[in-house]
């Protein structure tokens, strides 16, 4: 099963970026892979952790589809890794709303 990007999410992104040319340009640069990792990460996060994981082929295919769909709809180069980071972040946001956030984080 594939999930197409929701128009409301793309509209929210366009609206947020439209209000700040600097943010829009930084977002484009990040999606093109032109920013180094420290520039692309959350400033509150001092470093990134490198993870290796196995995912079902169907899940990888869904992420690849989303990367292509977002690239086509935004005109930016969106990678599968960026889609998976976004999916993890959104999933954790949902879980934290349901079960609470860890103390001293975010």
N, C-alpha and C positions, 0 to 999 in steps of 0.2 A: 504494500500500500504506500503510495506517495502522497505527500501533503504539499499542495501549492502554497506559495507565500500568500498570506492574507493581505488583501488590499488595504485593510485598516492599519496593519503593521507598517506596510510600505508608506502609507499616507502619513503616519505618525513620524516615521523616519524623515520623510521629505519635509514635513513641517518643522521638525526640530533643526534640521540642517539648513533650511531656508532662512531661519532667523539669525543664523550666525555664519557668515561667509568663512571665517577662520576655522570654525568647527567643521564645516562642510569640506574644506580643503584638507584638513587633517584626516578626516574620515576617508576621503578619496585616496590620500597618500597611504593610509594604513591598509586599505583594501587592495591597493596595488602592490603592497609589500615593500613600500619605500621607506617606512619608518623602522628604526631599530627597535628591538624588543622593549628596552626601557621607555622609549617614547610612546609605544603602543599600549603598554600595560597601565592599569589603574595606578595613579601616583601613590595611593595608600599601600600598594603591594610592593614591598621592597625587592622581591625577586619572583621569578617564575619557577615552578616545579616542572620537571620533565617527567611525563608519564608515558608508559607503554601499556596498551590494552588491546585485547582482542574484542572485536565487535562482529555480530552476525552480518553476513554479506548483505542481507536485505536492509539492515540499518545503514550500512555504508552506502548502498545504492540510493537510499532516501536522502542522505546528506549530500551526495553528489548531485542529485536532482535539484535540491534546494540551492546549491551553489550555482548551478547553471541558470536556474530560474531567477535568482536574485541578480546575477550578473546581467542577464538579459533585460530585466525590468529596471535596473538602476543605471546601467551603462558602466558599471564598475566591475573590476575583476574580484569576484568573491570566491574564496577557496573552500574546499571541503573542511579543512581544519577550522576555519573561521565559523562555518556553520555549526560544527560540532561544539566549539567553545560557547557559541550563543545558545545552543540547545541545552548544554549542561548548565549554563548560568540561569536560563529561564526555568529549567527543571528544578534547580536548587531554590530559586525564588519561590516556586510553588510549594516545595517541601517545607521551606522555612516558614511560610505563612501557615501551613498546617501544623507544624511541630515546633516552631520557634527557632530563632537564630542562635548560633553558639555565642556565648558571652565573650565580649572583647573583640568581635569580628564585625566587619562591614559596618 
